[in-house]
Amino acid sequence: QSRSSAASDVYKRQTDREKEIVLLIIQQKKNIEIANTLFVELSTIKSHINNIYKKENVNNRKEIIQKYHAIHKNTLQ
């Protein structure tokens, strides 16, 4: 599978809202900051984050950030 294909697979798996949340996680935003930014409840953000972790097979924010940096680094090469 090509690098750009792997990146597009990641984005296909996620909803638009999950993509927004990942971008905010990468910006080091806390859950409450994400909830306030997106005008939703904290519990909603936690649910989205758990879905992201399951889809991307990661266990924490650090892993999701590392995964996305690796994907974007590879797509730029």
Salt bridges, closest charged atoms under 4 A:
ASP16 OD1 - LYS19 NZ 3.85
GLU18 OE1 - LYS55 NZ 2.80
GLU20 OE1 - ARG17 NH1 3.10
GLU56 OE1 - ARG13 NH2 2.65
GLU56 OE1 - LYS67 NZ 3.29
